[in-house]
Every structure is written in C-alpha cells, then in structure tokens.
Amino acid sequence: MAARANPLPRIGRMPAIKQGTYAEASIRVLKGLEPVKQRPGMYTRTDNPLHIVQEVIDNAADEALAGHGRRIAVTLHADGSVGVDDDGRGIPFGLHPEEGVPVLEIVYTRLHAGGKFDKGAGGAYSFSGGLHGVGVSVTNALARRLQVTVFRDGQVATLAFAGGDVVEPLAVRKAAAGDRRQGTSVRVWPDPRYFESAELPRADLVHLLRSKAVLMPGVTVTLAHEKAGRDAETQTWLYKGGLRDYLLQNLPGEPLIPLFEGEQYAGEGETENFAEGEGAAWCVAFTDEGQPLRESYVNLIPTVAGGTHESGLKDGLFGAVKGFIELHALLPKGVKLMPEDVFSRASFVLSAKVLDPQFQGQIKERLNSRDTLRLVSGYVKPALELWLNQHVEWGRKLAELVIRQAQTRQRAAQKVEKRKGSGVAVLPGKLTDCESRDLNVNEVFLVEGDSAGGSAKMGRDKETQAVLPLRGKVLNTWEVERDRLFANTEVHDIAVALGVDPHGPADEPDLSGLRYGKVCILSDADVDGAHIQVLLLTLFFRHFPKLIERGHVHVARPPLYRIDAPARGKRPPAKIYALDDGELEAALDKLRKEGAREGSWTIGRFKGLGEMNAEQLWETTLNPETRRLLPVHWGSDEGADGGAGGGYQATVQVLTQLMGKGEAAARRELMERHGDAVEVDV
C-alpha cells in the first residue's frame, strides 16, 4: 500500500495572492501632472520642499542671467508659504499660437514646456538651467496652492492653482497709473503630504540665495522671514567682487599663494564645438590645511555632485602646474605627479555657462555634458600657465605643495606594496603596463584585437592605464578544469598580468598580488564584441569570482556610431557619439529640435575599435571623466545573503545554459522563445 504523502508545512510559505484581471482597461495613461504626484521622487527631492522652491528661484535667476533682471526677493511667510519676486520680463500670458491656452497656464501645468527650449537665434534664453523641462510644473503639482502674478506691458495677470489644477482662471487688468513694474511674483504653499518634513532647511536656502548673488555681481538678492506678531527679518546679498569675495570669506585657512581667478567665454564663430557665450568664470585658492571649499554651478544651477565642468577645471589646473614644474625642472627623481596631487588642496568656486547642459537626473546635481570638460580645461590651462610664468616665485611655492602631496601619496602606496608577496612573475610581453602601483587609480584594459590595442596604447594615460591586447576569441572556460586553464595562452597572460591565481567561489584567494584596481573589458560595440565580453565574463565568474565580488571587474562601453552634425543656431558643427541605436535616434531627435535640416548630418558606424584613432578612443572610452564604465556584479535573489548565495547560484544557472556543452537543447529553446526580440547585426 502506498504511503500517503505528507502535506507541505505552511510555515514560511507565501500566502496565496488573488490575481486581478489584466486586460485593455488595466492600462492607465497618466496625464498632465499625474506622473509627478504618483512618483514625486523621480522629479524632485522629497526630504523637504527646498528643491521645488529652488525651481521658482532658478526661473528668476535665469531672467537675471539673460540680463533682464537686477533683483530677486524671497519671502518666508508666517503661514508656511514661500514667495519669490523678480523684476524680469514677466512670463507671457497671452494664448499660445498652437495650444490655444494661456502661456502662463501651460508653463505651470505641462511637463516639458517652457522658454528654455527656445535656443535658436533670438530665443528667449541663450543660457538656462538645463532642458529637462519639468521645473515649476513640478512645484505646482506638489503644492496645496500656487498663485502667480505677472507684471508685463502695463498689464497685471493673475492665475491660481491647487494641486496643479487651475482654481482661479487667468484674470488680466490694467496696471495702476504710474505703475511700471515688470516681472513675476510667485507664492507657493508646498503640500506636506509629499515630503518627509514640511520645513525648509534655512541654512541651505541662505546658501543657495547667497550663491546666486555671488554668481551674478550687481544683482541684489534678499530673504525676508515673517514671524507672527514680529517684524520680518531681512537678509540682503549684493556682491560686487563676485567669486573672489565669496571664496575669501569661506576659505578653510590662509591661501598659500594669491588667488588664481579668470573668466573666458567663446566668441562668435569659434569652432571646437563651442557656441558663442559658452565658457566659465573661476576662482581658485590653494591652502596647506583644512577641508577645501568646492562649489560649482552651471548657468547658476548648483551642481553639488560636480560633473564634467569640475573635471575640466581639474584637468586644466593639473596640465598647467605640471608644465610649470617640468619647464623649471623642479620634480625630484622618482616622483610621479597625478591630477589629485594638484586638486586635493584646491578650494574653488566655478561658474560655467553651457548652451545646452545635460544633467544627471531631474534634480540637476551633476553635469554630464562631455564637451564641457574640454571647454573649461581649454580656458583654465593657458590662463594658469601664463599666470605662473608671470609670478615664478608663487609658482615655485605651489610646485612645492604639489610635490609634497605626490610624495605623501607614493609613500602610502609603498607601505601597501611591502605587505605583498615577494614572488615576481614574468609579465606577458604584449602587456603595456602603467607606471602607477596604486590600486585606487590604476586599471588594465583587456582589449579585443591588436589594432585596437595599438590605439588604446597611444590614447591611454600611461601613468594609470595598462593595456593587454587579446588575439581572437578567448577560450570558453565554463567547463575547463582549473589545472588546465594555463594551457591557453590568452588565459595565462590575463592571470599573470592581474597577479591573482584562479580560485572558486568558496575559496579565500590571496589578492595581495593584485596589480590593478579596475579590470576593464574593452571590446567592439557589435555582436562579436558582445560574444567576447561574455567569454571574458565567463572566465572571471568561473575562475576569478572574488574579483567580481569585490568590484574589480568592469565593462567599457565604446560608441557604435559617430554623427557629424552641422551648425544649428548658435551651435557650431560638432561630433556626437552614440552607444547604440537608441542613443543614435535620441541624438538625431535632439538635432532636429535644434533646427538641423533633415539629412544634413553624416552618420558613421564604427566596425571595430581599430577604426578609432587614439584621440577618439580616449575621449569616448578611456577618459575616466567622460567614459561609460559599467561595474560587473551578480544580483541577489530574494533571501540570498550575497557572496556565493542565491545571486551567485542564479547566475550559475544562466551561464550553464548559455555556455555549457550539454545545453544545446536548452539554448535552442531559449532562441525559439526570444528569437523575435533579437535584432540581427549583419
């Protein structure tokens, strides 16, 4: 008699979930400002309402930046609302020629609408804080009430909203006799439901407003704080000395040498991808001690996470100081200079003007515009070179500071080296090594093909970047025994170059011999390149898993296309790179919006890395400030505790299906199931 199976224990089992109906009516289309209300964290910070208030302040600052305003007044009212007044041109309130709705209403109720998109000749804004196009419409969506008053052309227009919807339609009246005011007045009541705290951080607001005054010399910025039963407290900022005054007031110590300051913008007709008016103003101080002050802005928008404009300043400072040290033969034998040796003791305020800034995320914390690095560096480096050679005594003092920083860094790296094993392996002959031994900065590129390896060797930073060319496709090592790995020359060379022996997921290998902090897989952006990526990732996952687990393995993303774009508006001709078809289409859409005629551009497709010259490879793929480098890791399944847990096992299953010799049937089933989704690259 067969035994009856015991029922599964209920402890730890997921409760049954009743499935709803999934049909045409299940698909919701969010209209207007609904996306913002549903997911406010995608559009703004939700810890407090400062960022939505900043969007209103930024609009007033854009008017001043365009030369149409000299005053910005912010008021913290006793009822919790915030008022922002400016003396700019005032938002137009007539009917939009295409939408048939008052423009003032469109600005506050439509995402991706505003004068900042009008970048052509005679446009409303040549320079403004980005093109995300959400701005005050997000402020309106997340406010209990928002009211706008516009003074323009002898008329006064008012409009009020609640939760993003119009509650008091547009009303226009004539201004009182003798009232010649121009500008916009906004009062907003943030909705506390969307924020962790309804309180505005006073210190952050003061810092923001003071920085606006610093960056716009001659513009008066005020903050009034109303309190029930008491007179309002008012603070006023007006900086005639601009960046210099601000930096001197906030330095952590006495500057070692006089401040280095400058300002330069592209003139009409300049090439090199820079439009008229693009450039930067900067003020830099070097101090011996204390926490350096570092603030950067793009079109008056604070970029607290830095970006390519800061990288350009760093590159320019390093190039000029290094050139001065070499010219005067000041560098001691055995000392290697690196950019951080110059930058680590630099305090600065940097204000960049960029025609079409591209930011990371909607809250604009980091600038991603690739050309801005060359823009800022190209202006800073020659200016500092000239200044140093005009003031040689100060230049020598700065050189002493930089050399001390380099010597301290090298001593710290040598301490790490002494703890490593004394065994010396013979490095592969085709490895072009880097000079640094600091794991925090050095990296090796495993490059597909000798021709690409040649470009990489010429274009790399020889101080921190090594190159190991690989011939052909690496062996599929998924089912290769560990003691047979070194029979393959390419695998042997990789292991010796890295300085780590093969190991398993449960092993504790000796990583003291690791020679590079980053191991970067660099292959073509086509199907063959993807295959080589998979083969190398298989090698690391199967035989060097601890390198992945500790974040040492990365995949470089070279571009697949180059677009030679014509001049459009204020933009000169430019070279634009795209990683894939999606980026290509997005870049072409952007060119169309900027006024480029259809078909006026030329699209080139890189068949391989070998087609890129050294400069192109550096700019797009090797330069740490502008490249795209993806860290490799395995995901963690629900309940997995990392390491060799659930995430690792799930990856093992996938790679077994893809790379195992006895998995032909499973691969065929996978291709039949997903074959229609594949785009064939021929």
C-alpha positions in Angstrom: 0.0 0.0 0.0 1.5 3.3 -1.0 2.2 5.7 1.8 0.2 9.0 1.6 2.4 12.0 1.0 2.6 14.4 3.9 1.3 17.9 3.1 3.9 20.7 2.8 4.3 22.6 6.1 2.7 26.0 6.0 5.4 27.8 8.0 7.3 30.3 5.8 5.0 29.8 2.8 3.8 32.9 0.9 0.0 33.4 1.3 -2.0 32.9 -1.9 -2.5 36.2 -3.8 -5.7 36.7 -5.7 -4.8 37.7 -9.2 -6.7 40.6 -10.8 -7.8 40.8 -14.4 -5.2 42.0 -16.8 -7.0 43.5 -19.9 -7.1 46.6 -22.0 -8.8 48.6 -19.3 -5.9 47.7 -16.9 -3.5 50.1 -18.8 -3.6 53.6 -17.2 -2.5 56.7 -19.1 -1.2 59.3 -16.7 -2.0 62.8 -18.0 -0.9 66.3 -17.1 0.9 66.4 -13.7 -0.3 63.0 -12.5 3.1 61.3 -13.1 4.7 63.8 -10.6 2.0 63.1 -8.0 2.4 59.4 -8.4 6.2 59.3 -8.3 7.4 62.6 -6.9 10.9 61.2 -6.1 11.6 60.8 -9.8 11.3 64.6 -10.3 12.5 66.2 -7.1 13.9 65.6 -3.6 11.2 64.5 -1.1 13.1 65.1 2.2 11.9 68.7 2.2 10.3 71.2 -0.2 13.6 73.2 -0.9 14.1 71.9 -4.4 10.6 72.8 -5.6 11.1 76.3 -4.2 14.5 76.4 -5.9 12.9 75.8 -9.3 11.0 79.1 -8.8 14.1 80.9 -7.7 16.0 79.4 -10.7 13.5 80.9 -13.1 14.0 84.4 -11.5 17.8 83.8 -11.7 17.5 82.8 -15.4 16.0 86.2 -16.1 18.9 87.9 -14.4 21.3 85.7 -16.3 19.8 86.8 -19.5 20.3 90.4 -18.5 16.6 91.3 -17.8 16.6 91.5 -14.0 18.5 93.0 -11.2 16.5 91.9 -8.1 15.3 88.6 -6.6 13.3 88.7 -3.4 12.3 85.6 -1.4 9.8 85.8 1.5 9.1 83.0 4.0 5.6 83.9 5.0 4.2 83.1 8.5 1.5 80.8 7.0 4.2 78.4 5.7 4.1 79.7 2.1 7.1 81.0 0.1 7.1 84.0 -2.2 9.6 84.7 -5.0 9.6 88.0 -6.8 11.8 89.2 -9.7 12.0 92.3 -11.9 12.4 90.3 -15.2 10.3 90.4 -18.3 7.4 88.6 -16.8 6.0 85.3 -18.2 3.9 85.8 -21.3 0.2 85.3 -20.5 -1.4 85.5 -24.0 -2.8 82.5 -25.8 -0.2 80.0 -27.2 -0.3 80.0 -31.0 -0.5 76.2 -31.2 -2.2 75.1 -28.0 -4.8 77.9 -27.7 -4.3 78.0 -23.9 -2.7 80.9 -22.0 1.0 80.5 -22.0 1.2 81.2 -18.2 -1.1 78.2 -17.6 1.0 76.0 -19.9 4.2 76.8 -18.0 2.7 75.7 -14.7 0.7 72.7 -15.8 2.7 71.0 -18.6 5.8 68.9 -18.2 8.5 69.6 -20.9 7.2 73.1 -21.8 9.0 76.4 -21.3 11.0 79.2 -22.8 14.3 77.4 -22.1 13.7 75.1 -25.1 13.9 78.2 -27.4 17.6 78.1 -28.0 17.7 79.4 -31.6 18.7 82.8 -32.8 16.7 85.4 -30.9 15.5 82.8 -28.5 14.1 83.6 -25.1 17.0 82.1 -23.2 20.5 81.5 -24.6 21.6 80.1 -21.3 19.5 78.4 -18.6 19.5 75.6 -16.2 19.0 72.6 -18.4 16.4 71.1 -20.8 14.6 68.6 -18.6 11.6 70.9 -18.9 9.9 70.0 -15.6 10.8 72.9 -13.4 7.9 74.9 -11.9 5.3 72.4 -13.2 6.6 70.0 -10.6 6.4 72.8 -8.0 2.8 73.3 -8.9 1.9 69.6 -8.8 3.3 69.2 -5.3 1.7 72.4 -3.8 -1.6 72.8 -2.0 -1.9 76.2 -3.6 0.2 78.2 -6.0 -0.6 81.7 -7.3 1.2 83.7 -9.9 1.1 87.4 -10.6 2.7 88.8 -13.8 3.5 92.4 -14.5 4.1 92.9 -18.2 3.5 95.6 -20.8 1.4 97.8 -18.5 -0.9 94.9 -17.5 -1.2 92.6 -14.5 -2.2 89.0 -14.9 -3.1 86.6 -12.1 -3.7 82.9 -12.0 -4.1 80.4 -9.1 -3.8 76.6 -8.8 -4.5 73.9 -6.2 -2.7 70.5 -6.5 -1.7 71.5 -10.1 -5.2 72.3 -11.3 -6.5 75.8 -12.2 -8.8 77.0 -9.4 -8.8 80.7 -10.3 -8.7 81.2 -14.1 -6.5 83.8 -15.7 -7.5 87.4 -15.0 -5.9 90.4 -16.7 -6.3 94.0 -15.7 -4.5 97.3 -16.5 -1.8 98.3 -14.1 -2.5 101.2 -11.8 -1.5 104.7 -13.2 2.2 105.2 -12.8 2.9 101.5 -12.0 5.7 100.5 -14.4 6.6 97.3 -12.7 7.9 94.3 -14.8 8.4 90.8 -13.5 6.8 87.8 -12.0 5.6 87.1 -8.4 5.0 83.5 -7.3 3.7 82.4 -4.0 3.6 78.6 -3.2 2.2 76.5 -0.4 4.1 73.2 -0.5 1.9 70.1 0.2 3.3 68.4 3.2 1.9 65.0 2.1 4.7 64.7 -0.5 7.7 65.5 1.9 9.3 63.9 4.9 9.4 67.3 6.5 7.5 70.4 5.6 10.2 72.7 7.0 12.6 74.4 4.6 16.2 74.0 5.7 17.1 77.6 6.4 20.9 77.2 6.1 20.6 75.5 2.7 18.2 78.2 1.5 20.6 81.0 2.7 23.5 79.3 1.0 21.5 79.0 -2.3 20.5 82.6 -2.3 23.9 83.9 -1.3 25.4 81.9 -4.2 23.0 83.4 -6.7 24.3 86.9 -5.6 27.9 85.7 -5.8 27.4 84.4 -9.4 25.6 87.5 -10.6 27.6 90.5 -9.4 25.3 93.5 -9.3 22.1 91.6 -8.7 20.5 92.1 -5.3 19.1 89.0 -3.6 17.0 89.3 -0.4 15.4 86.9 2.1 12.7 88.1 4.4 11.4 85.8 7.2 8.0 86.8 8.5 7.1 85.8 12.1 3.7 86.2 13.7 3.5 89.4 15.8 7.0 90.5 14.9 8.7 92.5 12.1 10.2 90.4 9.3 13.9 89.6 9.5 15.6 90.5 6.2 19.0 89.5 4.8 20.4 91.1 1.7 23.3 90.0 -0.5 25.0 92.1 -3.2 28.5 91.1 -4.2 30.4 93.4 -6.4 33.6 91.3 -6.1 31.8 88.2 -7.2 33.6 84.8 -6.8 36.7 86.3 -5.2 34.8 87.9 -2.3 32.8 84.7 -1.7 35.8 82.4 -1.7 37.9 84.6 0.6 35.0 84.7 3.1 34.7 80.9 3.2 38.3 79.6 2.9 39.4 77.0 5.5 42.7 78.8 6.0 45.0 81.4 4.7 45.8 80.9 0.9 49.3 79.7 0.2 49.6 82.0 -2.8 47.4 84.7 -4.2 44.0 83.6 -5.7 44.0 82.5 -9.3 40.9 83.8 -11.0 39.7 84.2 -14.5 36.8 84.3 -16.9 36.6 83.5 -20.5 33.8 82.8 -23.0 33.7 81.7 -26.6 33.4 84.4 -29.2 31.2 84.4 -32.3 32.4 81.9 -34.9 34.7 79.9 -32.7 34.9 76.2 -33.6 35.7 73.2 -31.4 32.1 72.5 -30.7 31.7 75.6 -28.5 28.8 78.1 -29.1 29.1 81.9 -28.6 28.9 82.8 -25.0 29.9 79.3 -23.6 32.7 79.4 -21.1 33.4 79.7 -17.4 34.4 82.0 -14.6 36.6 80.6 -11.8 38.4 81.5 -8.6 40.9 79.0 -7.1 42.8 79.1 -3.8 45.5 76.7 -2.6 45.7 76.0 1.2 48.0 73.9 3.3 45.4 72.6 5.7 41.7 72.4 6.3 38.8 71.0 4.3 38.8 72.6 0.9 35.7 74.6 -0.2 34.4 73.4 -3.6 31.4 74.8 -5.3 30.4 74.6 -8.9 27.5 75.9 -10.9 26.1 75.6 -14.4 24.0 78.5 -15.6 23.6 79.4 -11.9 22.3 75.9 -11.0 24.3 74.4 -8.1 25.9 71.1 -9.1 26.6 69.6 -5.7 27.8 66.3 -7.2 30.2 68.1 -9.6 30.5 66.8 -13.2 32.4 67.5 -16.3 32.9 71.2 -15.7 34.8 70.4 -12.4 36.7 67.7 -14.3 37.7 70.4 -16.8 39.0 72.6 -14.1 40.9 69.7 -12.6 42.4 68.9 -15.9 43.4 72.5 -16.7 45.0 73.1 -13.3 47.0 69.8 -13.5 48.2 70.5 -17.0 49.4 74.0 -16.2 51.1 73.1 -12.9 52.8 70.0 -14.4 54.0 72.0 -17.3 55.5 74.7 -15.0 57.2 72.1 -12.9 58.7 70.4 -15.9 59.7 73.7 -17.5 61.7 74.7 -14.4 63.0 71.1 -13.7 61.5 71.1 -10.2 60.4 67.5 -10.0 62.6 65.2 -7.8 63.8 61.9 -9.3 61.3 59.1 -8.9 58.3 61.3 -8.1 55.3 61.0 -10.5 52.6 63.7 -10.5 48.9 62.9 -10.7 45.9 65.3 -11.0 44.8 64.7 -7.4 48.2 66.0 -6.2 47.2 69.4 -7.5 43.5 69.2 -6.9 43.5 67.8 -3.3 44.5 71.2 -1.8 42.5 73.4 -4.1 39.4 75.3 -3.0 37.4 76.8 -5.8 34.2 78.4 -7.0 33.4 77.6 -10.6 30.6 79.0 -12.7 30.2 77.6 -16.1 27.9 78.7 -18.9 26.7 76.0 -21.3 24.3 76.4 -24.1 22.6 73.0 -23.7 23.6 71.4 -20.4 22.8 67.8 -19.9 22.4 66.8 -16.2 22.3 63.5 -14.4 18.7 63.2 -13.1 15.9 65.7 -12.9 17.4 67.5 -9.8 20.5 68.5 -11.8 23.1 67.6 -9.2 25.8 66.5 -11.7 26.7 67.9 -15.2 27.2 65.2 -17.8 27.9 67.3 -20.9 31.0 65.7 -22.4 32.3 68.8 -24.3 32.3 70.9 -21.2 35.5 69.2 -19.9 37.4 70.5 -23.0 35.6 73.8 -22.8 36.7 74.6 -19.2 40.1 72.9 -19.4 40.9 74.8 -22.7 40.3 78.1 -20.9 41.8 77.4 -17.5 45.1 75.8 -18.6 46.6 78.6 -20.7 45.4 81.2 -18.2 47.2 79.5 -15.3 50.3 78.8 -17.4 50.6 82.5 -18.1 49.9 83.4 -14.5 52.5 81.0 -13.1 55.2 82.1 -15.5 54.5 85.8 -14.7 54.7 85.0 -11.0 57.5 82.4 -10.8 58.0 82.8 -7.1 54.4 81.9 -6.4 54.6 79.1 -9.0 57.6 77.6 -7.1 55.7 77.7 -3.9 52.7 75.9 -5.4 55.0 73.4 -7.0 56.5 72.6 -3.6 53.0 71.9 -2.2 52.1 69.7 -5.2 55.3 67.7 -4.9 54.8 67.2 -1.2 51.3 65.8 -1.9 52.8 63.4 -4.5 55.5 62.2 -2.2 53.0 61.5 0.6 50.8 59.6 -1.8 53.7 57.5 -3.1 54.9 56.7 0.4 51.4 55.5 1.3 51.3 53.2 -1.8 54.8 51.8 -0.9 53.5 50.7 2.5 50.9 48.6 0.8 53.5 47.1 -1.6 55.7 45.9 1.3 52.9 43.7 2.6 52.6 41.9 -0.7 54.4 38.7 -1.5 58.0 38.8 -2.8 57.4 36.4 -5.7 57.9 38.1 -9.1 56.1 36.8 -12.1 57.3 37.4 -15.6 54.7 39.7 -17.2 53.4 38.9 -20.6 55.4 40.6 -23.4 52.3 42.1 -25.1 51.2 43.9 -21.8 51.8 47.6 -21.9 51.9 48.3 -18.2 51.1 51.6 -16.4 53.5 53.4 -14.1 51.3 53.6 -11.0 51.1 50.8 -8.5 48.3 52.4 -6.5 45.2 50.2 -6.7 42.9 53.2 -6.1 43.8 54.6 -9.5 45.4 52.1 -11.8 43.5 49.9 -14.3 44.1 47.4 -17.1 42.1 47.2 -20.3 41.6 43.8 -21.9 41.3 44.9 -25.5 39.9 42.9 -28.4 42.5 42.8 -31.2 46.0 44.1 -31.8 44.9 47.1 -33.9 42.5 48.3 -31.1 45.3 47.6 -28.6 47.6 49.9 -30.6 45.0 52.8 -30.5 44.5 52.1 -26.8 48.2 52.2 -26.1 48.6 55.6 -27.9 45.4 57.1 -26.4 45.7 55.9 -22.8 47.0 57.7 -19.7 50.3 55.8 -19.3 50.5 56.8 -15.6 47.4 54.8 -14.6 46.2 52.7 -17.5 47.6 49.4 -18.8 46.6 47.6 -22.0 46.6 43.9 -22.7 45.6 43.1 -26.3 43.9 39.7 -26.8 44.1 37.9 -30.1 40.9 36.3 -31.3 38.2 34.9 -29.0 39.1 33.7 -25.6 38.6 30.1 -24.7 35.1 29.2 -23.3 36.3 28.2 -19.8 33.0 27.3 -18.3 33.8 23.6 -18.2 37.6 23.8 -18.2 39.4 22.3 -15.1 41.4 24.8 -13.2 44.7 23.0 -13.6 44.2 23.1 -17.4 43.4 26.8 -17.6 47.0 27.9 -18.3 47.3 25.7 -21.4 45.5 28.6 -23.1 47.9 31.4 -23.8 45.4 34.2 -23.5 44.0 33.0 -20.2 47.6 32.5 -18.9 48.5 36.1 -19.9 45.4 37.5 -18.2 46.1 35.7 -14.9 49.8 36.7 -14.8 49.0 40.3 -15.7 46.4 40.6 -12.9 48.7 38.9 -10.3 45.9 36.7 -9.0 45.6 32.9 -9.2 42.4 31.1 -10.3 40.0 30.2 -7.5 36.5 29.2 -6.7 33.6 31.0 -5.0 34.2 29.4 -1.6 38.0 29.9 -1.7 39.8 32.7 0.1 42.4 33.6 -2.5 45.5 35.7 -1.8 44.6 39.1 -3.5 47.7 40.9 -2.2 49.4 40.4 -5.6 46.5 42.1 -7.5 48.1 44.7 -9.7 45.1 46.7 -10.9 42.2 48.2 -9.0 40.0 48.0 -12.1 40.0 45.2 -14.8 38.1 46.6 -17.8 36.8 44.5 -20.7 37.0 46.6 -23.9 35.6 45.0 -27.0 33.8 46.2 -30.1 30.2 47.5 -29.8 28.9 44.9 -32.2 27.7 41.2 -31.8 31.3 39.8 -32.0 32.3 42.2 -29.3 29.4 41.1 -27.1 30.5 37.5 -27.6 34.0 38.3 -26.4 32.5 40.1 -23.4 30.5 37.0 -22.5 33.6 34.8 -22.8 35.7 37.0 -20.6 32.9 37.4 -18.0 32.6 33.6 -18.0 36.3 33.4 -17.2 36.1 35.8 -14.4 32.9 34.4 -12.9 34.0 30.8 -13.1 37.7 31.1 -12.1 38.1 34.6 -10.6 34.8 35.2 -8.7 36.3 37.2 -5.9 37.4 39.9 -8.3 33.8 40.3 -9.3 32.5 40.1 -5.7 34.9 42.9 -4.6 34.0 45.2 -7.5 37.2 45.0 -9.6 35.7 43.9 -12.9 34.1 46.4 -15.3 32.9 46.5 -18.9 33.8 49.6 -21.0 31.1 50.9 -23.4 32.6 52.2 -26.7 30.3 54.1 -29.1 28.9 52.3 -32.1 28.1 55.5 -34.1 29.6 58.9 -34.8 27.4 61.7 -36.0 29.0 64.7 -37.8 26.4 67.4 -37.0 26.1 70.7 -39.0 25.9 74.1 -37.4 22.5 74.9 -36.0 21.6 78.2 -34.4 24.4 79.2 -32.1 25.8 75.7 -32.2 28.9 75.2 -34.4 29.5 71.9 -36.2 30.0 69.0 -33.8 30.9 65.3 -33.5 28.4 63.4 -31.4 28.9 59.8 -30.3 26.1 57.2 -29.6 26.5 53.9 -27.9 23.6 52.1 -29.7 20.6 52.6 -32.0 18.6 54.1 -29.1 21.1 56.8 -28.4 21.5 57.4 -32.1 17.8 58.1 -32.5 17.8 60.3 -29.4 20.7 62.3 -30.7 19.0 62.8 -34.1 15.8 63.9 -32.4 17.8 66.4 -30.5 19.4 67.7 -33.7 16.0 68.1 -35.3 14.8 70.1 -32.3 17.8 72.4 -32.5 16.9 73.2 -36.1 19.2 71.0 -38.1 17.8 70.2 -41.5 16.8 66.5 -42.0 19.7 64.6 -43.6 22.2 67.4 -43.1 24.2 65.2 -40.8 26.5 62.3 -41.6 26.4 59.1 -39.6 29.4 56.8 -39.4 29.4 53.3 -37.9 32.5 52.0 -36.2 33.0 48.4 -37.4 35.5 48.0 -34.6 37.7 49.7 -32.0 40.6 49.5 -34.5 38.8 52.2 -36.7 39.1 54.7 -33.9 42.2 56.9 -33.6 43.8 57.3 -30.3 42.2 60.7 -29.6 38.7 59.3 -30.3 39.2 56.3 -28.1 40.5 58.4 -25.2 37.6 60.9 -25.4 34.8 58.3 -25.7 36.1 55.2 -23.8 39.3 55.7 -21.8 39.0 59.1 -20.2 37.7 58.5 -16.6 35.8 61.8 -16.7 33.8 61.2 -19.9 33.7 57.4 -20.5 31.0 54.9 -19.5 32.3 52.1 -17.4 29.8 49.5 -16.1 30.7 47.7 -12.9 30.1 43.9 -13.0 28.3 42.1 -10.2 25.7 39.4 -9.7 22.3 40.2 -8.4 20.9 38.9 -5.2 17.8 36.7 -5.2 15.2 37.2 -2.5 16.6 35.6 0.6 20.1 35.4 -0.7 22.8 36.8 1.6 25.3 37.8 -1.2 28.6 36.1 -1.7 28.1 32.6 -3.0 24.4 32.7 -2.1 21.3 33.0 -4.2 22.5 35.6 -6.6 25.6 33.6 -7.4 23.6 30.4 -7.9 21.1 32.1 -10.2 24.0 33.4 -12.3 25.5 29.9 -12.4 22.2 28.5 -13.8 22.1 31.2 -16.6 25.7 30.7 -17.6 25.4 27.0 -17.6 22.5 27.3 -20.0 24.5 29.7 -22.2 28.0 28.2 -22.1 27.6 24.5 -21.1 28.5 21.9 -23.7 25.5 19.7 -22.9 22.9 22.6 -23.0 22.3 22.7 -26.8 18.6 21.8 -26.3 18.1 24.5 -23.6 19.8 27.1 -25.8 17.6 26.1 -28.8 14.5 26.5 -26.7 15.8 29.9 -25.4 16.4 31.1 -29.0 13.0 29.9 -30.2 11.3 31.7 -27.3 13.1 35.0 -27.7 14.2 34.9 -31.3 11.7 37.6 -32.4 13.2 40.1 -30.0 16.7 39.9 -31.4 18.0 42.5 -33.8 20.4 40.8 -36.3 23.6 42.7 -36.7 25.0 41.9 -40.2 
